[in-house]
Amino acid sequence: MKKELNVNLDNAKYFAGHSLGEYSALCAANYLSFSDTIKLLKVRGDAMQNA
């Protein structure tokens, strides 16, 4: 984001997301690591497929 859009996410006070975007927001806020986010999204995708 910094390089391509000149946006520094380190200065953000809030992140928001809806549905799948919630995971992106948690990752962008450094609440979840990128690898943990990917693992959770795999589990979520499998659960959604089976629902």
C-alpha positions in Angstrom: 0.0 0.0 0.0 2.8 2.4 0.8 4.6 1.8 -2.4 1.7 1.6 -4.9 -0.8 4.0 -3.3 1.3 6.1 -1.0 -0.9 5.0 1.9 0.7 4.3 5.3 -1.5 1.8 7.2 0.6 2.4 10.3 -1.1 5.7 10.7 -4.6 4.3 10.6 -6.6 4.4 13.7 -9.4 2.1 12.6 -9.9 -0.8 10.3 -13.3 -2.2 9.3 -14.5 -5.0 7.2 -17.6 -7.0 6.4 -17.8 -10.7 6.0 -14.5 -11.8 4.4 -13.2 -8.2 4.8 -13.3 -8.7 8.6 -10.3 -11.0 8.3 -8.5 -8.5 6.1 -9.1 -5.7 8.6 -7.8 -7.9 11.5 -4.7 -8.6 9.5 -4.2 -5.0 8.5 -4.5 -3.9 12.1 -1.8 -6.5 13.0 -4.2 -8.3 15.3 -3.7 -11.5 13.3 -0.5 -12.4 11.5 -0.7 -12.9 7.7 -0.1 -16.6 8.0 -2.7 -17.0 10.7 -5.2 -15.1 8.6 -4.5 -17.4 5.6 -5.1 -20.5 7.8 -8.3 -19.1 9.2 -9.5 -18.2 5.7 -8.8 -21.8 4.5 -11.0 -23.1 7.4 -13.7 -20.5 6.7 -13.7 -21.4 3.0 -14.0 -25.1 3.7 -16.9 -24.4 6.2 -18.7 -22.2 3.7 -18.3 -24.8 0.9 -19.8 -27.5 3.2 -22.7 -25.3 4.4 
